[in-house]
Every structure is written in structure tokens, then in C-alpha cells.
Amino acid sequence: MLFPLVRPLIHSIDAERSHRLTVATLKRLPALPPPRPDPALAIRVAGLTFPNPVGLAAGFDKDAEVPAAMLGFGFGFVEVGTLTPRPQPGNPRPRLFRLGEDQAVINRMGFNNGGQPAALARLRGRRSGIVGVNIGANKDSADRVADYALGVTTMLAVADYLTVNISSPNTPGLRALQDPAALTALLDVVMEARGAGPPLFLKVAPDLEPADIDAIARLAIDRHVDALIVSNTTIGRPGLASRHAGEAGGLSGAPLRPLALQRLADFRAATGGALPLIAAGGIASAEHAYASIRTGASLVQLYTALVYEGPGLAKRIVAGLKDLIARDGFTSIEQAVGA
């Protein structure tokens, strides 16, 4: 493994600049083929057959520049974005911070991206692998619900699934769309815009009260959402050691894991297994992924762990999951979901 040798050099560079350099490098390298379905790990969710349950979360490839390259690292699926209808620069820099002592990241990026039309042009040439598109609203939008509807209609032709992201803490007022009345109106509009298009997922925050969880679960089932992604970054700061602990923004990585796993269990209980769940938050090993699957997740997503573990992490988690289901007597990963 080369990554532990080069990690000190990578981490000596400003976090956002390092990320941009990583994406630029990936664009220049030939992409490896995406993983083939593994009989033990392939799983069908929302009408899609995922070759393995380990996905790349939104945020890494904001502008859909390198989905093929990331699939080549062994991810069973890749989610690009968050993409907004119009380009926007995001929040002022610095806005991305590594918390090495905590194996965490704080970001307040603010949906910086080049806009949906540019990403649409790039994704039109895509040939293989499952790629989801995460959509959001522009910060200065006069009608955020209309932004989501436009995102659905713009991107549905190139997305294997669409994710409605209403849970980022870095766009003021965005999380208010999780309130029952606002969420009802939003889901009605985006479902109508989606029509007979691809599956639609909803990404929720970890910082929810029990009543919010029950209401979101009921609405998601009633409005025929295809899956919930649980969860996004947290505004909490649980016992951090880094000097960046006080930075504003969303916290991801290892400190988020207990809260994300609890929210996953909460949504499993609230939905009664009637809705597929996708776990995100602090997943950094096969054991973490397996615990989320046994808690009720059909799929898992990661991003922050790549900062500390390197690009080979997806393949290591996939190999570890095979060993774990065999150890427990399962012949397929689907048997372990909620077990």
C-alpha cells in the first residue's frame, strides 16, 4: 500500500487544494472497469442491481468529473454532486478542514459546483456502472422547491437514481425542508417532475428529533420515495481533539459514526423495513459497513474515510464483507440486512 507513504505529503497541502489536485489527477488517468456483480454481495435496491453495497457518497465528485475513475476503485456505485441548477461558488474560503486527531473533516462548502447543465454534458457520455445524481437548491434561489423540480427534470436522463439533498447544514434554511409540511410539498413536486424516471432517494440529517424521524418516515413511504440516505454531516461536536473543532460547518468521519448508526436504527424502526435505507456517516472499515447493514441498511456510502485510508478502501471493505457474511453463515449480503 502506497497511500500511507504519501499521506503526509498530501496532508501537508491545504485540504481543498489537495482535493482539487486529486480530481485533476484522476481525470488524466485511464479508468479501470467498474466492478462486476459479486454473487455474494450483489443486491437489488429500488429496481437497480448494485454489484456490491459499497458506494461513494456525494461531495467527492461534485461536478461529475470522475465517476468512472471512482467506480474503477471498486465502488459498487458512485453518487455525484451536490449539483444546483445554476453554478455557484459556495461559501468563502477556507471552508474545508481535516481533523487528523479525530479522523474527521469539517466542511462548510455551500454546494460549490459548476451547475447542472455542465454536469449533464459530462454524464451523457457515460457507459457503465451505477451513478446517482445528488441535487440541491441554489443558495439565492427565490423558490427552492422549484430548484429541486428543475434538478430532477434536468438530470433524470443521465441518472441511475436521483438524491434530493435537504440535509446539508451549509445552505441557510435548507434543513427546514425536512419539516413535515415543507417536505410534503417538496416530495409532491419532485415526484411529479420525476414521472416514470429513475428511482428517487431522500437524504436526511442526523440531527433530528424522534418526532421528525417518524414524520419523515411516514411521508417517505406515503409519497413512494425509493430509499432514504441516513445521514448527512452533523452540526454537533462530540468530544473533538483537533484545533479545528470549533470551525463552523458539517462534521463527518469517525466522530459522526455513533450518531449516524443510531439514526439508521431509528429510521429502520420507524419504517418497519418498508423502505430501503442507505447508511452514510463514519464508515471506514468492513466491520463498520457490516454493522450498518445488520442494523438495516441495504447499501452504505463513504467519503471522509478516503482522506485517511486512501483509494484502496472500497476494495478492502468489499473483501471484508465477503468474509463477514461467510463467517455468519449468510450466502448473500441481502440476508444480513436488518439481521
LOROLUM-930793 format. One record per residue (C-alpha): residue in one letter; z, x, y. Coordinates in nm, 3 decimals. Layout:
@kolro A | Z Z | X X | Y Y
...
This chain:
@kolro M | Z 0.000 | X 0.000 | Y 0.000
@kolro L | Z -0.115 | X 0.150 | Y 0.328
@kolro F | Z 0.042 | X -0.106 | Y 0.561
@kolro P | Z 0.398 | X 0.038 | Y 0.555
@kolro L | Z 0.250 | X 0.370 | Y 0.666
@kolro V | Z 0.054 | X 0.229 | Y 0.960
@kolro R | Z 0.303 | X -0.042 | Y 1.063
@kolro P | Z 0.499 | X 0.188 | Y 1.302
@kolro L | Z 0.175 | X 0.269 | Y 1.485
@kolro I | Z 0.070 | X -0.096 | Y 1.500
@kolro H | Z 0.413 | X -0.200 | Y 1.624
@kolro S | Z 0.408 | X 0.066 | Y 1.895
@kolro I | Z 0.136 | X -0.136 | Y 2.068
@kolro D | Z 0.208 | X -0.449 | Y 2.272
@kolro A | Z 0.218 | X -0.744 | Y 2.032
@kolro E | Z -0.063 | X -0.946 | Y 2.189
@kolro R | Z -0.289 | X -0.644 | Y 2.234
@kolro S | Z -0.224 | X -0.545 | Y 1.873
@kolro H | Z -0.324 | X -0.893 | Y 1.759
@kolro R | Z -0.646 | X -0.883 | Y 1.959
@kolro L | Z -0.732 | X -0.544 | Y 1.811
@kolro T | Z -0.666 | X -0.679 | Y 1.461
@kolro V | Z -0.902 | X -0.973 | Y 1.509
@kolro A | Z -1.165 | X -0.746 | Y 1.665
@kolro T | Z -1.143 | X -0.511 | Y 1.365
@kolro L | Z -1.171 | X -0.798 | Y 1.116
@kolro K | Z -1.486 | X -0.920 | Y 1.292
@kolro R | Z -1.650 | X -0.584 | Y 1.224
@kolro L | Z -1.557 | X -0.559 | Y 0.857
@kolro P | Z -1.758 | X -0.724 | Y 0.577
@kolro A | Z -1.568 | X -1.028 | Y 0.450
@kolro L | Z -1.470 | X -1.041 | Y 0.085
@kolro P | Z -1.546 | X -1.361 | Y -0.108
@kolro P | Z -1.281 | X -1.634 | Y -0.095
@kolro P | Z -1.055 | X -1.675 | Y -0.398
@kolro R | Z -1.181 | X -1.875 | Y -0.692
@kolro P | Z -0.975 | X -2.168 | Y -0.815
@kolro D | Z -0.700 | X -2.046 | Y -1.045
@kolro P | Z -0.633 | X -2.290 | Y -1.334
@kolro A | Z -0.257 | X -2.245 | Y -1.294
@kolro L | Z -0.245 | X -2.255 | Y -0.914
@kolro A | Z -0.530 | X -2.480 | Y -0.801
@kolro I | Z -0.404 | X -2.805 | Y -0.656
@kolro R | Z -0.569 | X -3.117 | Y -0.521
@kolro V | Z -0.436 | X -3.248 | Y -0.190
@kolro A | Z -0.596 | X -3.515 | Y 0.031
@kolro G | Z -0.911 | X -3.509 | Y -0.177
@kolro L | Z -0.956 | X -3.134 | Y -0.144
@kolro T | Z -0.916 | X -2.883 | Y -0.428
@kolro F | Z -0.731 | X -2.577 | Y -0.300
@kolro P | Z -0.789 | X -2.266 | Y -0.515
@kolro N | Z -0.426 | X -2.170 | Y -0.462
@kolro P | Z -0.150 | X -2.322 | Y -0.247
@kolro V | Z -0.103 | X -2.028 | Y -0.006
@kolro G | Z -0.258 | X -2.083 | Y 0.337
@kolro L | Z -0.282 | X -1.905 | Y 0.669
@kolro A | Z -0.112 | X -2.106 | Y 0.944
@kolro A | Z -0.273 | X -2.185 | Y 1.278
@kolro G | Z -0.211 | X -1.929 | Y 1.551
@kolro F | Z -0.356 | X -1.621 | Y 1.388
@kolro D | Z -0.723 | X -1.713 | Y 1.432
@kolro K | Z -0.702 | X -1.924 | Y 1.746
@kolro D | Z -1.077 | X -1.921 | Y 1.816
@kolro A | Z -1.216 | X -1.945 | Y 1.461
@kolro E | Z -1.346 | X -1.589 | Y 1.474
@kolro V | Z -1.240 | X -1.458 | Y 1.133
@kolro P | Z -1.174 | X -1.741 | Y 0.882
@kolro A | Z -1.398 | X -1.581 | Y 0.619
@kolro A | Z -1.220 | X -1.247 | Y 0.653
@kolro M | Z -0.879 | X -1.409 | Y 0.603
@kolro L | Z -0.997 | X -1.609 | Y 0.302
@kolro G | Z -1.107 | X -1.274 | Y 0.160
@kolro F | Z -0.745 | X -1.155 | Y 0.171
@kolro G | Z -0.659 | X -1.416 | Y -0.092
@kolro F | Z -0.554 | X -1.718 | Y 0.111
@kolro G | Z -0.635 | X -2.047 | Y -0.058
@kolro F | Z -0.713 | X -2.197 | Y 0.282
@kolro V | Z -0.716 | X -2.098 | Y 0.648
@kolro E | Z -0.625 | X -2.310 | Y 0.950
@kolro V | Z -0.786 | X -2.206 | Y 1.278
@kolro G | Z -0.672 | X -2.299 | Y 1.631
@kolro T | Z -0.496 | X -2.448 | Y 1.811
@kolro L | Z -0.822 | X -2.548 | Y 1.986
@kolro T | Z -0.832 | X -2.760 | Y 2.301
@kolro P | Z -1.131 | X -2.949 | Y 2.442
@kolro R | Z -1.168 | X -2.709 | Y 2.736
@kolro P | Z -1.099 | X -2.334 | Y 2.741
@kolro Q | Z -0.762 | X -2.238 | Y 2.882
@kolro P | Z -0.593 | X -1.901 | Y 2.943
@kolro G | Z -0.249 | X -2.007 | Y 2.825
@kolro N | Z 0.079 | X -1.902 | Y 2.981
@kolro P | Z 0.138 | X -1.585 | Y 3.185
@kolro R | Z 0.192 | X -1.258 | Y 3.001
@kolro P | Z 0.397 | X -1.118 | Y 2.841
@kolro R | Z 0.415 | X -1.414 | Y 2.605
@kolro L | Z 0.439 | X -1.270 | Y 2.253
@kolro F | Z 0.740 | X -1.070 | Y 2.131
@kolro R | Z 0.822 | X -0.904 | Y 1.800
@kolro L | Z 1.187 | X -0.925 | Y 1.696
@kolro G | Z 1.188 | X -0.646 | Y 1.438
@kolro E | Z 1.559 | X -0.657 | Y 1.363
@kolro D | Z 1.522 | X -1.025 | Y 1.280
@kolro Q | Z 1.180 | X -1.015 | Y 1.108
@kolro A | Z 1.076 | X -1.276 | Y 1.363
@kolro V | Z 0.843 | X -1.348 | Y 1.655
@kolro I | Z 0.889 | X -1.545 | Y 1.975
@kolro N | Z 0.576 | X -1.677 | Y 2.141
@kolro R | Z 0.501 | X -1.886 | Y 2.447
@kolro M | Z 0.124 | X -1.850 | Y 2.426
@kolro G | Z 0.044 | X -2.201 | Y 2.553
@kolro F | Z -0.265 | X -2.287 | Y 2.347
@kolro N | Z -0.473 | X -1.998 | Y 2.486
@kolro N | Z -0.823 | X -2.042 | Y 2.342
@kolro G | Z -1.190 | X -2.046 | Y 2.433
@kolro G | Z -1.231 | X -2.420 | Y 2.382
@kolro Q | Z -1.366 | X -2.635 | Y 2.102
@kolro P | Z -1.742 | X -2.604 | Y 2.176
@kolro A | Z -1.736 | X -2.225 | Y 2.129
@kolro A | Z -1.540 | X -2.254 | Y 1.804
@kolro L | Z -1.770 | X -2.531 | Y 1.685
@kolro A | Z -2.071 | X -2.300 | Y 1.718
@kolro R | Z -1.898 | X -2.029 | Y 1.515
@kolro L | Z -1.787 | X -2.264 | Y 1.238
@kolro R | Z -2.131 | X -2.419 | Y 1.194
@kolro G | Z -2.244 | X -2.108 | Y 1.007
@kolro R | Z -1.953 | X -2.113 | Y 0.764
@kolro R | Z -2.050 | X -2.132 | Y 0.396
@kolro S | Z -1.747 | X -2.135 | Y 0.166
@kolro G | Z -1.369 | X -2.168 | Y 0.142
@kolro I | Z -1.136 | X -2.434 | Y 0.284
@kolro V | Z -1.095 | X -2.410 | Y 0.662
@kolro G | Z -0.885 | X -2.656 | Y 0.858
@kolro V | Z -0.905 | X -2.702 | Y 1.234
@kolro N | Z -0.587 | X -2.743 | Y 1.438
@kolro I | Z -0.644 | X -2.942 | Y 1.759
@kolro G | Z -0.436 | X -2.981 | Y 2.073
@kolro A | Z -0.448 | X -3.111 | Y 2.429
@kolro N | Z -0.520 | X -2.915 | Y 2.744
@kolro K | Z -0.211 | X -2.840 | Y 2.949
@kolro D | Z -0.355 | X -3.000 | Y 3.263
@kolro S | Z -0.508 | X -3.300 | Y 3.088
@kolro A | Z -0.466 | X -3.637 | Y 3.257
@kolro D | Z -0.489 | X -3.810 | Y 2.917
@kolro R | Z -0.363 | X -3.608 | Y 2.623
@kolro V | Z -0.433 | X -3.880 | Y 2.369
@kolro A | Z -0.796 | X -3.878 | Y 2.479
@kolro D | Z -0.798 | X -3.499 | Y 2.433
@kolro Y | Z -0.692 | X -3.539 | Y 2.071
@kolro A | Z -0.957 | X -3.805 | Y 2.010
@kolro L | Z -1.220 | X -3.577 | Y 2.161
@kolro G | Z -1.098 | X -3.288 | Y 1.946
@kolro V | Z -1.137 | X -3.498 | Y 1.634
@kolro T | Z -1.490 | X -3.612 | Y 1.717
@kolro T | Z -1.595 | X -3.263 | Y 1.827
@kolro M | Z -1.465 | X -3.071 | Y 1.526
@kolro L | Z -1.486 | X -3.314 | Y 1.234
@kolro A | Z -1.832 | X -3.196 | Y 1.128
@kolro V | Z -1.710 | X -2.839 | Y 1.060
@kolro A | Z -1.352 | X -2.901 | Y 0.943
@kolro D | Z -1.244 | X -2.943 | Y 0.582
@kolro Y | Z -0.935 | X -3.104 | Y 0.735
@kolro L | Z -0.806 | X -3.162 | Y 1.088
@kolro T | Z -0.448 | X -3.099 | Y 1.205
@kolro V | Z -0.308 | X -3.287 | Y 1.503
@kolro N | Z -0.060 | X -3.046 | Y 1.661
@kolro I | Z 0.201 | X -3.231 | Y 1.867
@kolro S | Z 0.487 | X -2.991 | Y 1.794
@kolro S | Z 0.431 | X -2.674 | Y 1.997
@kolro P | Z 0.719 | X -2.613 | Y 2.240
@kolro N | Z 0.493 | X -2.416 | Y 2.477
@kolro T | Z 0.299 | X -2.703 | Y 2.639
@kolro P | Z 0.537 | X -2.905 | Y 2.858
@kolro G | Z 0.582 | X -3.262 | Y 2.737
@kolro L | Z 0.373 | X -3.218 | Y 2.422
@kolro R | Z 0.658 | X -3.284 | Y 2.179
@kolro A | Z 0.717 | X -3.621 | Y 2.347
@kolro L | Z 0.415 | X -3.738 | Y 2.148
@kolro Q | Z 0.645 | X -3.736 | Y 1.843
@kolro D | Z 0.835 | X -4.033 | Y 1.988
@kolro P | Z 0.755 | X -4.346 | Y 1.781
@kolro A | Z 0.571 | X -4.545 | Y 2.049
@kolro A | Z 0.367 | X -4.246 | Y 2.167
@kolro L | Z 0.295 | X -4.137 | Y 1.810
@kolro T | Z 0.179 | X -4.486 | Y 1.712
@kolro A | Z -0.070 | X -4.492 | Y 1.999
@kolro L | Z -0.189 | X -4.139 | Y 1.921
@kolro L | Z -0.240 | X -4.199 | Y 1.550
@kolro D | Z -0.427 | X -4.524 | Y 1.611
@kolro V | Z -0.670 | X -4.345 | Y 1.843
@kolro V | Z -0.727 | X -4.033 | Y 1.633
@kolro M | Z -0.769 | X -4.229 | Y 1.312
@kolro E | Z -1.034 | X -4.444 | Y 1.477
@kolro A | Z -1.206 | X -4.129 | Y 1.607
@kolro R | Z -1.192 | X -3.970 | Y 1.261
@kolro G | Z -1.356 | X -4.268 | Y 1.089
@kolro A | Z -1.480 | X -4.159 | Y 0.747
@kolro G | Z -1.442 | X -3.793 | Y 0.841
@kolro P | Z -1.222 | X -3.524 | Y 0.684
@kolro P | Z -0.850 | X -3.560 | Y 0.598
@kolro L | Z -0.615 | X -3.567 | Y 0.894
@kolro F | Z -0.282 | X -3.382 | Y 0.889
@kolro L | Z 0.006 | X -3.408 | Y 1.139
@kolro K | Z 0.211 | X -3.102 | Y 1.234
@kolro V | Z 0.572 | X -3.176 | Y 1.330
@kolro A | Z 0.853 | X -2.976 | Y 1.487
@kolro P | Z 1.166 | X -2.856 | Y 1.305
@kolro D | Z 1.387 | X -2.962 | Y 1.597
@kolro L | Z 1.404 | X -3.330 | Y 1.504
@kolro E | Z 1.692 | X -3.575 | Y 1.471
@kolro P | Z 1.732 | X -3.780 | Y 1.148
@kolro A | Z 1.607 | X -4.096 | Y 1.319
@kolro D | Z 1.295 | X -3.909 | Y 1.435
@kolro I | Z 1.225 | X -3.792 | Y 1.081
@kolro D | Z 1.247 | X -4.143 | Y 0.937
@kolro A | Z 1.029 | X -4.289 | Y 1.212
@kolro I | Z 0.761 | X -4.019 | Y 1.181
@kolro A | Z 0.757 | X -4.054 | Y 0.803
@kolro R | Z 0.711 | X -4.433 | Y 0.823
@kolro L | Z 0.437 | X -4.407 | Y 1.083
@kolro A | Z 0.253 | X -4.136 | Y 0.894
@kolro I | Z 0.250 | X -4.347 | Y 0.579
@kolro D | Z 0.162 | X -4.670 | Y 0.761
@kolro R | Z -0.122 | X -4.506 | Y 0.956
@kolro H | Z -0.256 | X -4.329 | Y 0.643
@kolro V | Z -0.205 | X -3.971 | Y 0.761
@kolro D | Z -0.321 | X -3.749 | Y 0.475
@kolro A | Z -0.040 | X -3.489 | Y 0.492
@kolro L | Z 0.244 | X -3.361 | Y 0.709
@kolro I | Z 0.285 | X -2.994 | Y 0.801
@kolro V | Z 0.657 | X -2.919 | Y 0.821
@kolro S | Z 0.709 | X -2.742 | Y 1.053
@kolro N | Z 0.624 | X -2.554 | Y 1.374
@kolro T | Z 0.828 | X -2.297 | Y 1.569
@kolro T | Z 1.181 | X -2.376 | Y 1.684
@kolro I | Z 1.339 | X -2.364 | Y 2.027
@kolro G | Z 1.669 | X -2.274 | Y 1.857
@kolro R | Z 1.802 | X -1.917 | Y 1.845
@kolro P | Z 2.006 | X -1.883 | Y 1.523
@kolro G | Z 2.201 | X -1.557 | Y 1.526
@kolro L | Z 1.934 | X -1.317 | Y 1.651
@kolro A | Z 1.995 | X -0.944 | Y 1.695
@kolro S | Z 1.686 | X -0.840 | Y 1.888
@kolro R | Z 1.685 | X -0.762 | Y 2.260
@kolro H | Z 1.408 | X -1.024 | Y 2.291
@kolro A | Z 1.632 | X -1.301 | Y 2.157
@kolro G | Z 1.662 | X -1.464 | Y 2.498
@kolro E | Z 1.289 | X -1.495 | Y 2.561
@kolro A | Z 1.160 | X -1.848 | Y 2.613
@kolro G | Z 0.918 | X -1.992 | Y 2.358
@kolro G | Z 0.899 | X -2.085 | Y 1.993
@kolro L | Z 1.076 | X -1.876 | Y 1.730
@kolro S | Z 0.908 | X -1.812 | Y 1.394
@kolro G | Z 0.977 | X -1.587 | Y 1.098
@kolro A | Z 1.284 | X -1.527 | Y 0.884
@kolro P | Z 1.546 | X -1.698 | Y 1.108
@kolro L | Z 1.342 | X -2.021 | Y 1.102
@kolro R | Z 1.338 | X -2.045 | Y 0.724
@kolro P | Z 1.668 | X -2.233 | Y 0.660
@kolro L | Z 1.585 | X -2.496 | Y 0.922
@kolro A | Z 1.224 | X -2.533 | Y 0.804
@kolro L | Z 1.335 | X -2.573 | Y 0.443
@kolro Q | Z 1.592 | X -2.834 | Y 0.543
@kolro R | Z 1.330 | X -3.028 | Y 0.738
@kolro L | Z 1.100 | X -3.012 | Y 0.438
@kolro A | Z 1.372 | X -3.162 | Y 0.220
@kolro D | Z 1.437 | X -3.427 | Y 0.487
@kolro F | Z 1.071 | X -3.530 | Y 0.500
@kolro R | Z 1.048 | X -3.530 | Y 0.121
@kolro A | Z 1.340 | X -3.773 | Y 0.112
@kolro A | Z 1.202 | X -3.981 | Y 0.398
@kolro T | Z 0.856 | X -4.015 | Y 0.245
@kolro G | Z 0.977 | X -4.054 | Y -0.113
@kolro G | Z 0.695 | X -3.831 | Y -0.228
@kolro A | Z 0.437 | X -4.083 | Y -0.099
@kolro L | Z 0.279 | X -3.829 | Y 0.137
@kolro P | Z 0.176 | X -3.467 | Y 0.066
@kolro L | Z 0.381 | X -3.209 | Y 0.253
@kolro I | Z 0.277 | X -2.861 | Y 0.364
@kolro A | Z 0.558 | X -2.613 | Y 0.422
@kolro A | Z 0.550 | X -2.367 | Y 0.711
@kolro G | Z 0.826 | X -2.157 | Y 0.858
@kolro G | Z 0.974 | X -1.827 | Y 0.743
@kolro I | Z 0.777 | X -1.795 | Y 0.418
@kolro A | Z 0.749 | X -1.425 | Y 0.335
@kolro S | Z 0.755 | X -1.399 | Y -0.045
@kolro A | Z 0.659 | X -1.574 | Y -0.367
@kolro E | Z 1.020 | X -1.683 | Y -0.406
@kolro H | Z 1.015 | X -1.844 | Y -0.062
@kolro A | Z 0.689 | X -2.022 | Y -0.136
@kolro Y | Z 0.814 | X -2.142 | Y -0.474
@kolro A | Z 1.137 | X -2.275 | Y -0.324
@kolro S | Z 0.934 | X -2.476 | Y -0.073
@kolro I | Z 0.708 | X -2.610 | Y -0.347
@kolro R | Z 1.004 | X -2.713 | Y -0.560
@kolro T | Z 1.153 | X -2.880 | Y -0.252
@kolro G | Z 0.843 | X -3.097 | Y -0.225
@kolro A | Z 0.560 | X -2.901 | Y -0.065
@kolro S | Z 0.217 | X -2.917 | Y -0.225
@kolro L | Z 0.093 | X -2.629 | Y -0.009
@kolro V | Z 0.254 | X -2.355 | Y 0.201
@kolro Q | Z 0.143 | X -2.171 | Y 0.514
@kolro L | Z 0.248 | X -1.840 | Y 0.665
@kolro Y | Z 0.166 | X -1.622 | Y 0.963
@kolro T | Z 0.464 | X -1.430 | Y 1.108
@kolro A | Z 0.536 | X -1.258 | Y 0.776
@kolro L | Z 0.197 | X -1.085 | Y 0.801
@kolro V | Z 0.330 | X -0.898 | Y 1.106
@kolro Y | Z 0.592 | X -0.730 | Y 0.888
@kolro E | Z 0.439 | X -0.739 | Y 0.538
@kolro G | Z 0.070 | X -0.676 | Y 0.606
@kolro P | Z -0.255 | X -0.839 | Y 0.495
@kolro G | Z -0.189 | X -0.799 | Y 0.122
@kolro L | Z 0.094 | X -1.052 | Y 0.135
@kolro A | Z -0.114 | X -1.355 | Y 0.034
@kolro K | Z -0.231 | X -1.196 | Y -0.290
@kolro R | Z 0.123 | X -1.081 | Y -0.371
@kolro I | Z 0.258 | X -1.433 | Y -0.320
@kolro V | Z -0.018 | X -1.583 | Y -0.533
@kolro A | Z 0.053 | X -1.338 | Y -0.817
@kolro G | Z 0.426 | X -1.403 | Y -0.788
@kolro L | Z 0.380 | X -1.780 | Y -0.804
@kolro K | Z 0.192 | X -1.747 | Y -1.132
@kolro D | Z 0.485 | X -1.557 | Y -1.277
@kolro L | Z 0.740 | X -1.805 | Y -1.143
@kolro I | Z 0.574 | X -2.118 | Y -1.282
@kolro A | Z 0.528 | X -1.945 | Y -1.619
@kolro R | Z 0.896 | X -1.847 | Y -1.617
@kolro D | Z 0.996 | X -2.210 | Y -1.564
@kolro G | Z 0.763 | X -2.348 | Y -1.829
@kolro F | Z 0.508 | X -2.511 | Y -1.599
@kolro T | Z 0.141 | X -2.488 | Y -1.681
@kolro S | Z 0.030 | X -2.574 | Y -1.328
@kolro I | Z 0.172 | X -2.544 | Y -0.978
@kolro E | Z 0.139 | X -2.919 | Y -0.934
@kolro Q | Z 0.410 | X -2.973 | Y -1.196
@kolro A | Z 0.652 | X -2.772 | Y -0.979
@kolro V | Z 0.604 | X -2.983 | Y -0.664
@kolro G | Z 0.937 | X -3.150 | Y -0.594
@kolro A | Z 1.077 | X -3.036 | Y -0.926
